[in-house]
Amino acid sequence: MPTSRFVVVSFTLWLWYGLEAFGGAPALEETCRDRENLQVITRYESSRRPFAVAVQLPPKEVRKGESPYVIYVNSEIYFLGWETQQWLYLRQCAYIFHGRLAGEEGVRDVDIRDEENADCWAVRKMSQTKSFSSRTLYAIERDIERVIIKEQRWPQVLPGPERRISLSMCLK
């Protein structure tokens, strides 16, 4: 018979590591700031949008001293690893920082160069963290291959046209 301490520790570890795998909202490092250095709001929602979409709020919805931007994160996309979720979130931050935002419904004119620049901007931001390693890029590229290409979920996960993604090129 397991001790009560063992049960408590096991349950705590399950909560810590297991909820995300069972569809919990991703545990993102919400580090996005706009050009004015204001924290960008992140809102988790269930939607038909891609994993993350950055939009600019109408002026009447913005309080003084707050960023006029928001990143909507689809909380139903739980089949991607943490690294990939963080990369997708930071891609949206790149759009905010460089002024290439989506419209109200997450649709915008797509330029492959803008998409590639957002891919690399996100990788460079991730590379500045302590948890970054070559395994991080491998995990993201593995998710891209498995989920986005093999399972054909590109529109559900990534905005823009399908393209070859080579994240290791971003650090050269």
Secondary structure, 3 states (H helix, E strand, C coil): CCCHHHHHHHHHHHHHHHCHHHCCCCCCCCCCECCCCCECEEEEECCCCCCEEEEECCHHHCCCCCCCEEEEEECCCCCCCHHHHHHHHHHHHHHHHHCCCCCCCCCCCCCHHHHHHHHHHHHHHHHCCCCCCHHHHHHHHHHHHHHHHHCCCHHHHCCCCCCCCCHHHHHC
